Amino acid sequence: MRTPLRIAAFLILQTVLIAAPAAESLDVRIGYIQWKPDPGPVLSNILPEPEDAGLRGAELGIEDNNTTGRFLKQTYHLDAVMAESPDAARAELKRMRDAGIELLVLNVPADLLRELTDAAGPDTLVFNAGAPDNHLRTTDCQAQLLHTAPSRAMLTDALAQWLAKRQWREIFLITGSTEGDKAWAESFRRSVKRFGVKIVEDKPWTFDGDLRRTASSELPRFTQGDDYDAVVVADERGDFGEYVPFNTWLPRPVVGTQGMMPVAWHRVVESWGAAQLQSRFEELADRPMNSDDYAAWAAVRSIGEAVIRTSQVDHVTLRDYIFSDNFQLAGFKGRKLDYRRWNGQLRQPIPLVHPRALVSQSPQDGFLHPTTELDTLGFDAAESQCRING
């Protein structure tokens, strides 16, 4: 007897088979390049991210594409590289392009992403599955580059909406010393202005001691100040933020890069069919799926969805379809996902989570937009100088 899940999968497959045009056999080759810089010494005992974060999401995306593709005579291949240096990433990109690969997923920092996208040339379709930098969506857009990783602005807007919804409008902001921390904090400052939240204390974290022994004495003094509703931490690397909860001067919740966090994905997301995605990923990778995995999975699946619907593999046809009104990606976030035409950003809800549970998901109810509420997260068309579709 078929299980309900198998019946649902069968019905979805039948819909795809009916909707997709007939096609001859297709081989779809996707290149994946990942390089993450050494973050340096971390001052807390934070658990490190898996070294293969991102790669395993791309692998699951290939499996999912092939599950449907085999009924349509489509075979998907992943040429994946975990580069040891920027030079190695550059060499691998050249090798892939020389081999004729036009579809690329890159999980690298922003500067290298721009360089590799330029080197890939206009005859490619490139997905950013790792760099959250806002400028890639506002001033430094590239016509062949799409983003499945959410921008920092999408994350901080999601958080600021939730704070405003809860009427926790007075915030104590603590910013770490790295460039990423400063960029996250600057993005949050923009978000609070958008949604009517006020920063009443804005302090940089300047200590370099071992908080495992001193957190209970250092942090209460550091967070003294006028009354505030919540503490927001900008500590992407994890130097100190893990020690802020329960050590503040006032008994207040901690949110941001620690505490309750806005993320692209987390193991606690289970609704909208996500539990099925989570279980398939854990079977593949022997660990939970994280945001990098989700971004890479979404990029590979976007390619697969476009190929399935068009029965074409050239980058021009796929790009045109992805930006058309017909494209929708089933992203296990409660609604169909698509791409912003002006900057190539994947529209997507942002879960707000703590390590053990989903708290909420933004956009929050009541934050309206003339096109889609998803465009209340991140840079709307009027806020971006990018016009990658003319």
Steps between C-alpha positions, in 0.01 A plus 500: 500500500632841410575744778346853481848640431552265205155581366573873523833455325333295226237768441763775485702298251194444282435875498859567392484237228180649360618864524854455369550498123623180341877488465781282381770382737681785677821501700509794741840584647522732799825625650530568871797684656537564871770689687468640849781707654645400836298703753799525734504420870154508655480623858210279605454124494233525231435182304651544151293481184548179300780533246273359229215746569366594159651210309259248647205722414613511138529120501145467629380739231657277234329195652165680496549614139584148392198355682271687262746530212529129436132489395570784255825356361700763689818416688664747736870495582678701771865597455575609858821641646596600853782739412792546737573859396370780279759404237372144505144628457610710201670199342195280552272757344724512191499121481120490519458768235752327273290185542194689377314535832268805481305450824692583818428516872757693704534494878781751549545847657371808321827626349590160357141451385515817289837398356391147412173620350691744278744224403214261420385746236157598369435153353423354843233498767651535848334457841634658819443245775717653771561877498244709696656839417242768431702679232469195273126578485510880490800639310721212379252279319610282208253403231572125511512478883201386709491471879349213696679607819294772669663839542585634844224754443245221460614346828503824698168615349347168608625558854396867516150414378464247780626748762253760376219243498575414863529872579853450630610830356798604715813303423849458647730418205840334552731480197807279466829602346502314166398654170209257484380609845514865398315431176229307687461782754481765227233295328305477825523878549336539159231249594400672825442824311270318258284338765483751784745341744751713692857423607543656844851357563748427222827357632797326334638186661867574570598230747726210405495296820374146554131541582473140615629622836394866507162527322297519819697803617593676174168491314273644771726803529527532123122498452419756767298790367155646467208266468482293181270229370751264339872455436604458136839337438702539180767228531509292184817313591388413853764677710276602789134481405441154644564638848262797484172313576428489875796729577343840418454769765125501445307175454442541129487268194805475274454485123711554187790278400455317832197425715199511271642532149371582150632230266442361154450151643527304823434145613198614708302599187248219455178646357399532132652160418841602634525192722523289186784717364676485836481122518632454146790733573589323825496167318746645249730699729463345848437847646229769492462739208616859556469829311795440266362157413158648430638774275699249293202263484272784385747600227527147359126452526436831321706371209314170510159665505591717201638205302196285579261771381691605186679178399801721423844527657640822353552781747298759304181290491535402865563857615201628303276234650624558857414870468162432340165503677479123450796411723428381852727307733345278765728601786328342805440843655125529468483668161645475152829685450615707205772749407503880508543630149708803596779323693455123468424439868289198587195618690452285807354509851756516782460265799570644845637219715677411819702179523202287598195653329354720231373823656348672198548564132524836324350688326278558799124550464410863441810600303349557158641553151324578171661202324589239764564518873828319435631828357479656847816298569819639351535759227191584300538621141499869598779437754735329256699648214510162327295432188642175368200448272512844341 
